[in-house]
């Protein structure tokens, strides 16, 4: 099997491992990049956040149309009707009505009511009701 075919097969397999936590608006899945980096995709009604395995916001997108506005630092502050606020550390602290909070290590610990926890190796081990486990090599082994 070609490396690209293997990667495609892995991405398809991971996309089927999605779980919907107790809060119906949250949808959690894993994403694997071409360089074999794992991130977690958290879908909300108005936005999507990608968290790195270390709990940092790797990327986000806003499900909005309309006028886009930027602050004096060049950061997106409004996408259509959705406002984006930043904290003093230049981290996103609010998208629309959903607040994002961080722990003392700078990792995302909560998005709205969705809690995120970490294992002793500083890897995400739970997003809401979705549990993530890792194999001996530190790769995502199971999502349930």
Secondary structure, DSSP 8 states (H G I E B T S, - for coil): --HHHHHHHHHHHHHT--B--SSTT-EEEEEE-TT--EEEEEE-SSEEEEEETTS-EEEEEE---S-EEE-TTS-EEEETTEEEEE-TTS-EEEETTEEEEE-TTS-EEEETTEEEEE-TTS-EEEETTEEEEE-TTS-EEEE-
